[in-house]
Amino acid sequence: MHATIIGSTGLIGGHLLDLLINDPFFKPVRILIRRPLDISHPKLEKKLVDFSDIESFRLALEGTDVIFCCIGTTMKKMKGDKTAYRKIDYDIAVHAAKLGKANGCEKFVLVSAVGADSKSRNFYLKLKGEIEEAIQATGIESVYILRPSLLMGNRKEFRAGEKFASWLMPLFAFLLPARYKPVKASEVAKAMVNAVKEPVLKN
């Protein structure tokens, strides 16, 4: 399958990219990036994209069989601007699904968040819920949504609150319902790949 990753420089995206380029089931593997990335592999295609330019975005998705969307930002990066935050998390993911559908893409894999709910009073959970619903409404044949809790792994950027939680949460994980337990980013990436491959392998 021809796979495209959006968000390949993030914690989950980095693990996902490594899995895909080493899996013969996926060829080629394309990453959509906003700035040059110093990485190369015979199977890898790098596309510099202005995600606010819909035509550029559409062209970058041509020929894709499956889109893996791991895009995400933080309020700190957006300096508390909810509109800017929405443009990253919502607009990029939903436009990817719509443009993918228009290009004939049949599978879309989304990393959401535990507790995502479009009716939530919490901005983050409400937004994640709205993203899920909008993508499902595009009509793409198969949509897979993963809702991980706290992600475990080494980020390139330092997030103080998340780092503290990653130390504390494992001590109390046995008290939490399964869906709220911390999860390794590498395991989420594996689950994304398996979600796409399993139906094919069963046929």
N, C-alpha and C positions, 0 to 999 in steps of 0.2 A: 504494500500500500504506500501511496505517496502521503507522507505526514508533514504537517506544518505545526510548529510550536509558536505560540505567542506568550511571551514571558519566560524565555529560556535562560535569562540571567538571574532569575530568582532562586530561592532555596529549592522548591520543588522542580522548577523548570530545569535547573542544572542537572539534577539527578535524572530527570526524564530524557534530556538530550543525550546523556551518556548511555542510557538504556536503548534508545532508538537507533543510535548510530552503530551500536554493536549487535543489533537484532536484524537478521536477514529478512524478516517479515516486512520491514519498512525500508523502502528505497524509492526515491531519495528522501532525505530528511531536510526540511526547509525551516529556517528560523526567521521570523520577522523582527527586526531590531531597529531601534531609533538612532543608534550611533554605532560606528564600526566596532567590531568585536574580534579580538585576536585569537581565533580558533580555526582550525582547519581539519578536514577529514574528506576522503574521497566521496562519501555519500552526502556530504553537507552542502546545502545551498543557503547562502546568506542574502537576505533582501532588506535593504535599508528602506524603511517606510515612514512616511508622514501619516500617522493614523488619522489626522484630521482631514486629509485629502482622500476622499472616498474613492476616486478613480485609481489612485496609487495603491490604496488598500485592496481594491478589487483585483487589480492586475497581479498583486503579490500572492493572491490566493488561487490563481488559475491552476487547474490540474490537481488540486488537492483532494484526496479521498477522505482524510480525517484531520480535523483541527483539534489540537490540544491547547486549551486556554488556561494559563496559569497567571495571567496578568493581575497585578494588584499593587496598591500603593499604601501610604500611611498618611494620617492627618499631619504628622510632623513634616513630611515632605511637601505637603500641600499647604502648609502654614495655617491649618485650620479652615481652609476654604472648602466648603462642602460641594460647591459647584465644580471646582477644579477636580476634586476627588471623584465626583460622579463621572466626569469626562474620561477619566482613566479607567475606573473599575466597570462602569456601566457601558459607556459609549463604545469602547474598544471591543469588549466582549460581545455585545449585542450586534454591532456592525459586522464583526467577524462572522457571526452566525448567519446573518442576513445575506452577506456577500458570498459566503460559502455556499449557502443554499442556491443562490442565483448561478453560481459556477458549477453546480452539480455535486457538491460535496455531500456525502450521505451520513457522516458521523461527526459528532461534536462532543468533546470531553471537557467538562468545566470543573475547575476547583472552586468551590463555594466555601461555606463555613457552617459549622454546627450551629443550629438554632436559626438559620436563615428563614425569614418570614416576612413577606411583603406587608403584613399588617402589624409588624412589630413597632413599638415606639422608639426603639433603639435605631439610630441612623444607620449604623453599620449592618445590622441584621436585616433591617427593612430593605436596604439597598441590595444586599445579596439575594434576598427573596425576589425582588423585582427583576434582577438579572436572570435568575432561574426561569421565571415565568415568561419573560420576553424571549429568551432563547427557545424555550419549548414551543412558543407560539409561532416561530418562524417556519415550522413544518419540516425541518430537517428530519430525515428518516429515523435516525437513532441519536438520542441525546443522553449522555451519561453524566451524572452530577455526583461529585464527591464532596462530602461535608466534613472535613477534618476538624478536630479540636486544636489544642495548642500543638504547634509543630516543633519537633525536636530536630536539631541539626545545626551545623555551623554556617551562619549567614556571613556574607561579605560585609554587610553593614551591621553596626551595633545598635540593638534595640534594648535599652535598659530594662524596661518593664517585662519584655518577653524573656530576656535572659534570666531575670530574677524568678519568673514563673517556671522557667525550664529547670531551675534548680529545686524549686519548692514542690511543684506539682507531682513529680514521681514519688515523693514521700507519702503523698495522700491519695495516689491514683487508685489504690484498692478500695477507697471509700466512694469513688465516683461511678456513676452509671457508665456502661461501656462506651457510649457515644461521646462522653466528655473526657475520656482518658487521653493523655498526651500520645501523639503518634509521630513516628519518624517520617521526615519528609521523603526519605528514600522509599518507604513503604507505600506512601501515597502515590509516588511516581509509578511504582510497580503495579498498583491497583489500576491506574489509568491505562497502562499498556494492556493489562489482562482484560479489562472491560471491553476493549476493542477487539482483541484477538479471540477471546473465548467463543463468541457466537460463530465465528468463521471456522474455528477448529472443530466445533461440534457438528457442523454440516457435512 
